[in-house]
Amino acid sequence: MSKKKENSFESSLQRLQEISDILDRGEVGLEEAIKLYEEGISLANSCYGTLKDAELKVTELKKQLENGIKE
């Protein structure tokens, strides 16, 4: 995974935490809360996709390793 993707993933997680903290405090109005919630959902989906891709890559590498050991 490239540095850019890692940074993007990390920054997305950080922003997601910020949004969660803001919403937990309950200091924003309804319209702002909805906008933040929508942003959070988008970030969560992006992070999930990145993690899913990483999981597939690890599974693929594990299979390659196992096949290399068997040969």
ROVOLUM-362330 format. One record per residue: residue number from 1; chain; x, y, z of N, C-alpha, C, O in turn. Coordinates in steps of 0.1 Angstrom, whole numbers, plus 5000, padded with zeros to 4 digits. Atoms other than C-alpha are relative to their C-alpha. Layout:
% ROVOLUM-362330
{NUM 'A' {X Y Z} {X Y Z} {X Y Z} {X Y Z}}
...
% end
This chain:
% ROVOLUM-362330
{1 'A' {5008 4988 5000} {5000 5000 5000} {5009 5012 5000} {5019 5013 5007}}
{2 'A' {4992 4988 5001} {5014 5034 4991} {4998 5009 5012} {4988 5008 5020}}
{3 'A' {5001 4991 4989} {5021 5061 5016} {4988 5009 4999} {4981 5012 5009}}
{4 'A' {5011 4991 5002} {4994 5083 5001} {4987 4993 5005} {4979 5000 5012}}
{5 'A' {5012 5007 4995} {4967 5056 5007} {5000 4999 5015} {4990 5000 5021}}
{6 'A' {4999 5001 4986} {4980 5050 5042} {4996 5013 5007} {4988 5013 5016}}
{7 'A' {5003 4987 4994} {4978 5087 5050} {4986 5003 4998} {4979 5009 5007}}
{8 'A' {5014 4997 5003} {4944 5090 5034} {4992 4991 5010} {4982 4996 5015}}
{9 'A' {5007 5009 4991} {4932 5060 5055} {5001 5006 5014} {4991 5007 5021}}
{10 'A' {4998 4995 4987} {4947 5074 5086} {4993 5014 5003} {4987 5016 5013}}
{11 'A' {5007 4987 4999} {4933 5109 5080} {4985 4998 5000} {4978 5006 5007}}
{12 'A' {5015 5003 5000} {4899 5095 5072} {4996 4995 5014} {4985 4999 5019}}
{13 'A' {5004 5005 4987} {4899 5076 5105} {5000 5011 5011} {4992 5012 5019}}
{14 'A' {4999 4989 4990} {4910 5107 5124} {4988 5009 4998} {4982 5014 5008}}
{15 'A' {5011 4992 5002} {4883 5128 5108} {4987 4993 5005} {4978 5000 5010}}
{16 'A' {5011 5007 4995} {4858 5101 5116} {4999 5001 5015} {4988 5002 5020}}
{17 'A' {5000 4998 4986} {4868 5103 5152} {4996 5014 5004} {4988 5016 5014}}
{18 'A' {5004 4986 4997} {4865 5141 5152} {4985 5002 4998} {4978 5008 5007}}
{19 'A' {5014 4999 5003} {4830 5138 5137} {4992 4993 5012} {4982 4999 5017}}
{20 'A' {5007 5008 4990} {4820 5112 5163} {5000 5009 5013} {4990 5009 5020}}
{21 'A' {4999 4992 4988} {4833 5135 5191} {4990 5012 5000} {4984 5015 5010}}
{22 'A' {5009 4988 5001} {4814 5165 5178} {4986 4996 5002} {4978 5003 5009}}
{23 'A' {5014 5005 4998} {4782 5145 5175} {4997 4996 5014} {4986 4998 5019}}
{24 'A' {5002 5005 4987} {4786 5130 5209} {4998 5012 5010} {4990 5011 5019}}
{25 'A' {5002 4988 4991} {4789 5165 5225} {4987 5006 4998} {4982 5013 5007}}
{26 'A' {5013 4994 5003} {4756 5175 5209} {5000 5015 4999} {4989 5021 5003}}
{27 'A' {5000 4985 5000} {4767 5211 5204} {4997 5006 4986} {4998 5018 4984}}
{28 'A' {5003 4995 5014} {4757 5214 5167} {4985 4998 4998} {4978 4990 5004}}
{29 'A' {5014 5001 5003} {4723 5220 5153} {4997 4988 4991} {5006 4981 4986}}
{30 'A' {5004 5012 5008} {4703 5194 5134} {5006 4999 4986} {5011 4989 4982}}
{31 'A' {4995 5000 5014} {4713 5205 5099} {5015 4997 5000} {5019 4989 4991}}
{32 'A' {4986 5003 5000} {4750 5205 5108} {5003 4985 5004} {5012 4979 4999}}
{33 'A' {4999 5014 4996} {4746 5171 5126} {4998 4991 4988} {5005 4981 4987}}
{34 'A' {5003 5009 5011} {4731 5156 5095} {5011 5001 4990} {5015 4990 4984}}
{35 'A' {4989 4999 5009} {4759 5170 5073} {5012 4992 5005} {5019 4985 4997}}
{36 'A' {4989 5007 4994} {4785 5156 5097} {4998 4985 4999} {5007 4977 4997}}
{37 'A' {5003 5015 5001} {4767 5122 5098} {5002 4995 4986} {5008 4984 4985}}
{38 'A' {4998 5004 5014} {4767 5120 5060} {5014 4999 4997} {5019 4990 4990}}
{39 'A' {4985 5001 5003} {4804 5128 5059} {5006 4988 5007} {5014 4981 5002}}
{40 'A' {4995 5011 4992} {4810 5102 5086} {4997 4987 4993} {5005 4978 4992}}
{41 'A' {5004 5013 5007} {4791 5075 5066} {5009 4999 4988} {5014 4988 4985}}
{42 'A' {4992 5000 5012} {4811 5084 5035} {5014 4996 5004} {5020 4987 4997}}
{43 'A' {4987 5003 4996} {4844 5082 5054} {5000 4985 5005} {5010 4978 5002}}
{44 'A' {5000 5014 4995} {4834 5049 5071} {5000 4990 4988} {5006 4980 4988}}
{45 'A' {5001 5008 5012} {4825 5034 5037} {5014 4999 4993} {5018 4989 4988}}
{46 'A' {4987 5000 5006} {4859 5045 5023} {5010 4992 5008} {5018 4984 5002}}
{47 'A' {4991 5007 4991} {4878 5031 5053} {4997 4985 4999} {5006 4976 4998}}
{48 'A' {5004 5014 5001} {4858 4998 5050} {5006 4994 4987} {5011 4983 4987}}
{49 'A' {4995 5005 5013} {4867 4995 5013} {5015 4998 5000} {5020 4988 4995}}
{50 'A' {4985 5001 4999} {4904 5001 5021} {5004 4988 5008} {5013 4981 5004}}
{51 'A' {4997 5012 4992} {4904 4975 5048} {4996 4987 4993} {5003 4977 4994}}
{52 'A' {5003 5012 5007} {4886 4950 5026} {5010 4997 4989} {5014 4985 4987}}
{53 'A' {4989 5002 5010} {4912 4955 4998} {5012 4995 5007} {5019 4986 5002}}
{54 'A' {4989 5005 4993} {4939 4950 5024} {4999 4985 5004} {5008 4978 5003}}
{55 'A' {5003 5014 4996} {4923 4918 5036} {5001 4991 4988} {5007 4980 4990}}
{56 'A' {4998 5008 5012} {4921 4905 5001} {5014 4998 4996} {5019 4987 4992}}
{57 'A' {4986 5001 5003} {4957 4913 4995} {5008 4990 5009} {5016 4983 5005}}
{58 'A' {4994 5008 4990} {4968 4896 5027} {4996 4985 4997} {5005 4976 4998}}
{59 'A' {5004 5013 5003} {4948 4865 5018} {5007 4995 4988} {5011 4983 4987}}
{60 'A' {4993 5004 5013} {4963 4864 4983} {5015 4997 5003} {5020 4987 4999}}
{61 'A' {4985 5003 4996} {4999 4867 4998} {5001 4988 5008} {5011 4980 5006}}
{62 'A' {4999 5012 4992} {4992 4840 5023} {4999 4988 4991} {5006 4978 4994}}
{63 'A' {5002 5012 5009} {4980 4816 4995} {5013 4998 4992} {5017 4987 4990}}
{64 'A' {4987 5001 5008} {5012 4824 4975} {5011 4994 5009} {5018 4986 5004}}
{65 'A' {4990 5005 4991} {5033 4817 5006} {4998 4985 5002} {5007 4977 5002}}
{66 'A' {5003 5014 4997} {5015 4784 5013} {5003 4992 4987} {5009 4981 4989}}
{67 'A' {4996 5007 5013} {5019 4774 4976} {5015 4999 4998} {5019 4988 4994}}
{68 'A' {4985 5000 5001} {5056 4783 4977} {5006 4990 5009} {5016 4983 5006}}
{69 'A' {4995 5009 4990} {5061 4762 5008} {4997 4985 4996} {5006 4976 4998}}
{70 'A' {5004 5014 5004} {5043 4731 4993} {5009 4995 4989} {5011 4983 4987}}
{71 'A' {4993 5004 5012} {5064 4732 4962} {5014 4996 5003} {5022 4992 4994}}
% end
